C-alpha cells in the first residue's frame, strides 16, 4: 500500500526563524519522515493547502521563491509515485532506499538524515497507520469471515473428525446473514439468531444445540480479542430431557443369540399392542456383522469409532489396549467371555489394516441395528415428546427406531452399574474422567432399584 507524499512544517525553528519543511512517505509498510532541505517562515506556510505562499521576489534562506519550493514538492510527489509504480506489491523498500530517492529528487549531494525526534515521530506515525489499517480491516470483516478463521484454527487445534468439520461448516451457513460480530454478540443479535432458527421449523433441541455452538464460537472470539466478552444473555428454549436409550440384559442377549434368517425370508412380528405384521429380511450378511460389532461394543464399552479401528495387536490375553479417538486417552479394558467369543468368531478371517472385526460404516450400521432390533421385537413404546415452534409435540415410537451404534456403549454402562460394579471401576473401562458424565446412568440404576423394591410391598400375595 502506498500513501502519497505528504508535507508539513516542523514545529521547531532554525535560528533564523524559518521552520524546516518535512515530508512523510509510506510505501509498502516502510515509512520515511524527514526534511526536504528547504525551510520557510511560518507566516509563509499554508497549512490547509500544504504549500508555500510567499510574496513575489521574496526568497527563503536557500534563495528559492515560493513557486520554486512548491515545484520541488510536486517533483517529490511525482517522483515517489513513479518509484512505487515500478515496485511489485510484495516488495518492501528500506528506509535507506526511500531516503536515497528523496536525495535524488531534491538534488542533495548527501543523504537526508533523520534526527532522533524525527525517527521517533516516524515510528509513532507508522504504528498509528498500522493500527488504523487493522481497524479498517476489522471493520470490513463480517461474521462469516471470523467463523472461517474459527473453523481453521479449532479444526487443527482440536483435531476435528471429518464429521465435526462438516457439522461446523453447516452451522456456519446460519451466520451468513450477520455482518457485525458485536451485534451477534448482543441480546438483540442472539434473539435474531434464535428466531431465524425457529423460522426454519427446527425442534427446540436442535435450536439449543446450535445455540451451544454459537457460544463456543463467541468464546473463541473473546479469547482472540475480537469481542470484549461473551454476552451473558441466555434465551429460554424449552427442551424435554430425552431418555437414555440402552438395551436391558434380556434385550441384549436376545439380540446376541438371534439367528438371522436368510435373505428374502418374511418374518412375522408383533407391535407392542399385539398387532401382527411381516418384515422381509434383506442383506443378512450385513445384519450379522452389525449384530456382532454392536454387541462387542455392549460387552466392552467401546464407542463405534474405537471399535472400528481396533486391530488384532490391540488385543492381549489380559484385555484391550485402546487410545480413544474422541479423548485420546489410553484405556485398558478387560475382556469378558461374550466379547472373547465374538473375537474368536473372526480370528481366522483377515480384514483390511489388520482390523479385528468386520466393520461397516457407522451410517449403514445405524440402519441395520434398527432392523435387527425390530426383528428381535425390541419394540417397547418410548416417549419422545419435544417442543417445536413453542408447542409441545407428543410422540411415541417403538424402541428399535431409537437404537443406534452408541446404544451399545450405553448398555454396557447401565448393565455394569446394575450388576453392582463401582462407578469408579466402570469409568476406568469407559474412559470417563468426569463423574458427572456417569450421573444419568446412575440415575437409571437408582430408578430401577426403587422399582424393584416395590415388590416387597406385596410379600403376602406372592405365595411364598
N, C-alpha and C positions, 0 to 999 in steps of 0.2 A: 504494500500500500504506500502511495506517495502523497505527501501533502505539499502543496505549492509553497515556495519560499515565502516566509512572512517577515516583515520588518517592524522594529520598534526602536524607541530611543532609550538608551541606557539611563537609569536614574542617577548615575554617578558622573559628574562633570570633570573635564580636564581643568588645568589651572587657568586656561584662557576662557573658561565659561562654556565652551562647547561640550556637547554630550555625544559620545560615540553612537553611530547607527549600528544596530545589531541585526543579524539575520538568523532565522530559525528554519532549518531544513530537516524534515523527517522522511526518510526513504527506506522502505522495506525493513522497518524495525530499527534502523540506525538513525540517531538524531545528532545534528550539529547545531550548536548555538554559539555564535562568536560575532566579532565586529567585522565590518567590511572595509575598514581602513579609512573611513570618512566620518566627519563629525559636523554638527551644526549647533547653533544656539537654539535653545528650546522654543523661543518665540517663532522660529522659522520651521518648526516641525508640525505638520498637520496630522494629528493622531487618528483622525477619522479616516482620512484618505491614505494614511501610512505613506506620506510623501513629503518632500521638502517644498516649502513655499517661501522663497526669498525674493526680495526686490531685484529688478534687473540691474546688471552690472555689479551686484554685491556677490562676493565670493566668501567661501569659508577659509579656514586657516591653511587648507591644502591648495587653495587657488581655484576651486571649482565653483561654478554657479549652481543655482538650484536645479536648472534644467539638466545640467551635466550629471549631477548626483542622481536625479531621478532616472536618467537614461542608464546610468550604471546599475541601478536597482532592477530596471526592466531587463537588462542584459543578464543579470544574475538569475532572475526568474526563468527566462527563456533557456539559459544555459543548463540549469538543473532539470528543466522539463525534457530537454533533448537527451541529457545524460540518462535520465530514468527510462526513457523510451527504448534505449539501447540495452537495457538490462533484462535478464529473464526474471520471471516472477519469483523464482526460488532463490535468486541471488541476493545476498545481504552485504551491501558495501560496508567498508570500515569507516570509522570517523576520519582517519587519516586520508582516505580516498576522497571523501567529501571536502575536507579542508584543502587538499591539493586542487580539487576542481574549482573551489572558490578563489584560490590564489591565482589560478589561470584566468578566470573571468575578470578579476579586478586588476590584473596586471602587476600583482605584487611579486617582488623578487624573492620573497621568503614566505613560508607557510604562516598562516594566521595561527595564533596561539591562544588557547582558551585560558583565562585566569581560573583560579580555584573557584571563585564565586560563579563564574560563567559555567564552569563544568558542573557545579552543584545544581545550578538552575537548569541546565540541560538534562541532568539525570532526573530531577524532580518533574520536569515537563514530560520526559519520556514515560515516567511512571504514571503520571496523570493521563497521558494519551493511552497507555495500555489499559488502565482502569476504565477509561471511557469506552475503549474498544470492546472490553469484556462485558461492560454493561449493555452496550448496543447489541452485542451478540446474544446476551442473556434475554434482552427484551424481544429479540426476534425469534427466540426458541419457544416452540409450542410444546404442549404436554406430550404428544406422541414422540417428539424428539427426545425428551427426557426419558420416556418409557423405553425407547430403543436403547438408550445408554444403560438403563437399569437392567434390561434383559442381557445385554452383552456382558456386563460386569458380574451380575449374580450368577449367570449361567456358568461362567468359568470358576468363580469363587466357590460355588456350592456343588459344582459338577452335576448339573441337572441331567436327569434322564431325558431321552428324546421326547417322551410323553409329556413331561413337565414343561419343556420348551414349547411344544405345540399348544399346550393349555395356556401358557402365559402370552403367547403371541395372539391367541384367540381373544384373551381378555383385553389385550391392548387395543383391539378394534372398538371396545366400549369407550375408549378415551379419545377417539379421533375428533369428537365434537368440541373438545376443550382446548382453548388456546392458552389460557393463563393457569400456571401451576398454583399461583396464590389463590385464584378463585376456586379451583378444585379443592384446595386445602382450606376450605371455609365451610361454615354451616350451610350457606346457600349452595355452594358447589357440591357438597356431599348429598344434599337433598335432591339436587338436579340429577346427580349420578344415579341415585336410588330410584327416582321417579322414571328415569329413562329405562331402567331395567324392568320396572313394573309395567311399562308400556310394551315390553317385549313378551308379555304374558308368561313370565317366568314364575316358578314357585318361590315362596319366601326362603326356603332352604337354599336354593340356588343363588338368590339375591344376597343372602347372608355370606355365602362362600365368596362371592365376588367382592363384597364389601371388605372381607378379611384380606383379599388380595390387594385391594386399594390401600388399606392400612400398611401393608408390607411395602408397597411402592412409596408411600408418603414417608414412612420411617426411613427408608433408604435416602430419599430426597433431603430429609432433615440432616441425616448423617453427612451428606455431601455438602451441606451448607446452601442448598438451593432454596430451602424454606427455613424459617427460624425454628419452628417446632410443629409437630403434628397437631392438627385441630382436634380438640377433645370431644367434639360433637359425636354422639352415638345415636344413630337412627333406631327407632323402635321397629324391629322386624319380628313378628310373631312366628316362632318356629316350634313345632311339636317334636319332642325328642323321639327319635326313631328307635325301635327295639334293636338290641344286638342280635344279629341273625347267626345262629350256630346250629349244629346237629346234636341232638341228645345221644346218649350212648346207644340206645336201641336203634335210632335212625342211622347213626354212623355204621353200626355193624350190619344193618340191613343193606346199606349201600355197599359195604365192603364185600359181603358174601353174595351179592346179587349176581345171578347167572344171566348174562346179557344174551337175549335171543338173537338169532341170525337175521341178517338184513332182509327186510320185506315182511317180517313177522308182524301180525297185528295182535297187540296185547290189549286185553280187556282191563280197564282201570275204573276206579270209582272216585267221585268227588268226595269232599268231606261230609256232605249231606247224603251220601249214598247213591247218587246218580251214576249210572254206568255209561262209559264211552270207550272208544277204541283209539289206540295210538300205534302208528306204524313205526317200526324200528328202522332207522337209517344210519348207515356208517357205524356198524357195530364195532369195528376195529378201533376207531377213534374214541368211541364211548368207553371201551375197555382201558385204553391208555389214560383217558381223563379220569376214570374211576380210580385207577392205581395212583396217579400223581396227586389227585385231590386227597385221597386217604393218607398218602405219605405225609402230606402237609399236616393233616389232622393228628397223625401219630407222632410228629416230630416238632411241631410249632413253626415250621418254616413258612416264610412268605412264598408266593409264587415266584418272585424274582430270584430268591435264593435257591429254591428247589430247581428252577430251570437252568441254573448254572452249576449245579452240584456235579462234581466229577468223581470218578472212581477213586482217585488218590486222596480225596477229601474224607474218605470213609476208612475208619480203622476198626480194630476189634472193640475198642472202648466206645466209639461213637463217631459223630460227625464234627469235623473242624470247618467252620464256616465263617467267612468275613462277609457280614451282611451288606447288601448293596445299598440299602436305604441309609444306614447309620455308620457303615464302615467299621463296625465293631467286630472283634473276633470272639465267637462264642463256641463252646463245646456242648454238643447235645448228645446225651446218651441214647442208644438205640434200643427200643423195646422189641418184643417178638413180632408184632404186627409190621413194624417198619422194616425189620430184617427180612421178613417173609416177602415183602414187595421187592426189596433189593435182590434177593436170591432169584426171584422170578425172572429178572432181566440180566442176571450175572453173565450168561453165556452170549448175550447179544452185544453187538458193537454199535455205538451211537456216535455221531459227529463230535469232534473235540473231546473225546473221552468222557462224555456225559454218562451219568449213572442211570438215567431214566428216559423213557420215550416222550420227550417234551413236545407239546404243540403250543401254538401261540396263546397268549392269555385271553385274547378276544374270542377265539374259537373254543377254548376250554370253558369259558364262562357260559357259552351257549350249550355245550354238551353236558355240563354238570346240571343245568336246569332240566334237560331232557332226562338224564339219569334219575334225578330226584323225583321227577314226575312218574317215571316207570316204577320207582320204589314206593310210590304213593305217599311221599312226604308232603302232604297237602293240607296241613293244619291251617285254618283261616288265620291270617295275620293282619292286624290293624296297621294301616299305613296312612292314616289321616294326615293332611297337610293344609297349610294356608296358601292361598293364591289370590292376588288382587284384593286383599283384605277380607276374603271369605274363607271359611273352613270347608275343605273338601273331604268328604268321608270316603275312604277307600279300603276295602278288604280284599286281599289277594291270597291265593294258596301259597304256602311257604316255599315250594320249589321254585317259584318265579323270582324269589329273592336270594337264592343261593348263588354265590359267585366263588371264585377261587380263594378269596380271603376268608371265607367262612370256614375253611379248613383250619387255619391258624386260630380263629376264634374258638372253634370247637375244642381244640387242644387245651386252651387256657381254661375254659369253663369246666371241662372234664377233669383236668388236673386239680383244680381248686375243689371241685365237688368230691373228689376222692380223698380230700384232706391234705393234699400236698401243700406245704407252706408257700405263701406268695413269694417269699424271698428266693426259694429254690426255682419256682416257675419262672421268675424273672431272669435267673441265670440261663435258662434254656432259651427263652424268647428274646433276650437281649434288651428288655425294657429297663431303662435306667431310672424311670420315674414311677414311684408308687401310685401316683395319681392316674397314670395310664392303666393301671390294673383295677382301679375302683369300679368301673362299670361291670367288670366280670365278677368282682367280689360281691357287688350288689345283687347280681343274678343268683349267685350261690346262696346268699343270705335269704333271698326271697324263696328259693327252693326249699331251704331248711325250715323256714317258717311254715310253708305249706305242708311239709311233711309232718311237722309237729302237730298239726290239726288232727292227724289220725289217732292221736292219743285221746282226743275228746270223746271217742266212742268205743272205749275198750270193752264195755259190756256188750256192745252189739256185734262184735266180730266173732263171737262164739268160741273163744279160746278157753 
